[in-house]
Amino acid sequence: MDLKQYVRDIPDFPKSGILFRDITPLLADPRAFREVEDRMLAAFEGERITRIAGIESRGFLFGMPLARRLEVGLVPVRKAGKLPGARISETYALEYGEGVLELHEDAVGTGDRVLIVDDLLATGGTAAAAARLVERAGAEVVGLVFAIELASLKGRERLPGRRVVSVIEYA
């Protein structure tokens, strides 16, 4: 199945000069969405994953069905100020300024094998911060999986030594 046909290009969004890759049509088609899930899971078959970490917010959309199918828990990696309990945080660079991700400090721990899930790999800063959080909590990052990768932004370079898989790739 050619999954690119389910990704809509929106020029000049959210600002002029940006070509936004809209996954709304992919989410709306159950066969295409299932195909993305299948490919994500196939890439990590046999890895004994114990938790899925979904990065806010579209990582939740892909992470929840993966967690359900693997019968493991979903761990939300959220933007600062969204988690109510004791948490750890990680700051990362944005194009202009900084972002902060948080994880409940007891969400994962020693012995957990975590697959980090998000919709898009662009520059890699968010994904790298999520991986650092999971490891600081004592768990092992098995890999990172994305629905889409914008390869020209070289996000993989921010994830050296990590297993990175993307289902749909744009040059």
N, C-alpha and C positions, 0 to 999 in steps of 0.2 A: 504494500500500500504506500503510495506517495503521500506522505504526511504534510509536505509543504503546501499542498493544495488546500489544507485546512488552516493555514496561517495567513491572515490578511495583512497586507502592507498598508500602513497609514502614514503617508508623508507628513512631515512637519508637526509631529506630535511627540512629546509634549511641547516642543518648541521648534522653531524654524531650523531646518537642516538635519533633523533627526528622522530616521525611517523606523517607525515603531512596528514591531512584529506582534500582531494581535492574535492571541490564542483563543479568543471567544468562539470562532467557528469550530475549532478543534474540540473545545469543551462541550459544544452543543451537539456534536455527533458521537453517539455512543460507541460506534465501531472504531472511529479514529482514536477516541480517548482510550478505549480498551487496548488498541494497538500500541499506544505510547506506554501504557502500564506494562504490557507484555514484554516490550523491548527493555524497559527499565529493569524489570525483574530478571529477565534472561541474562542480562549482563552481570548479575551478581548471584547467579544460581550456585548453591552449595556453599555460600559464605557464612552460614550460621548467624545471620543478622538477628539481634535481639531487640533493637529499637530503630525506628525511623525518626530522624530529626527533620522536620519540615520548617523551612525558612519563611517567615512572614512575608507576604500573605499568600502568594500563589503557590508557594511550596506546600502549604496545607492542602491545596486542591489535589496535588499529585501524591503527597505523602500519605494521606488518609487511606485511599484505596490500596496502596502498597502495604501499609501496616495491616489492614484488614485481611488482605490475601495471605500475608506471611504469618498472621496471628501473633503480632507483636504490638507493643505500644507505640503510639505517636508522641513525640516530644516536640512541643512548639519552641522554636527559636524566634524570639519576638524583639520588636523594637523597644527601646528604653521606655520604662514606665507602664508597660502593659501586663506584667506578671505580678500577682499579688503576694507571693511568698518570698522566702529568702532566695536570693538569686546571685549569680555571678554575671559580670558584664565584660564586653570586649569592644574596644573602640577601633574603628577602621576609617581609612581615608575615603572621602567622596570627591567628586570632581571639584566641588567648592565646599570645603569644610570637612566635617567628620560625622560619622554615624556611629550608633551604639546598638549592639545586639545584646540580649539577655537570655539566660537559661536558668530555670529553677536549679538550685545547687544540688538537689537530690533527684533530678530527672534521669540521670544516667550515672553509672559508677563503675568501679572495678569489675571486670568481667563482661561488661556490655560491649557488643560489637554493633556500631552505629553506622547506618547508611544515611547520609545527608542528601536531602531532596529539595530542588527548587525548579521553578519554571525556566529560568534563563541564566546562562553563564555569559556575562559580558566582560567586565574588567577583572572580576575575580575577588574583589575586596570583601564583599559580603560573605561569599563562600569560605574564604580563608578565615574570616573572623568566626564563622560558625564552627569550623573545624577546630580552631584553637579553643573555643568554649567547651566543646565536647571533650577534648583531651584534658583540659584543665579540671574538668569534673571527674576525671579518672577513667574514662571509657576509651575504647579504640575506635578510630574512624576507619571503617572498611573501605569506604569510597564516597564519591559524590556523584550524583546523577541529575541530569538536567533534561528537560523537554527540548530546549533550544540552546544552541551555542552560537554566539557571534564571534567566530574565530578571529576576525580582523582586530578585535579588541584585546586579544592575547590574554584572556583570563586564566588559561592553564598555566601561564608563567608565574602566577601568584600562588599556584598550588603545586610546587615542585615535590616530587616523590609521592604524590597521592594518585590514587586510581580515579580518573575522571572519565565519565561516560556521558555523551549527549546523544539524544535520539535524532534530532534534526539539526543540521549544521549549515550555517550561512558563512560564506567566505568573508 
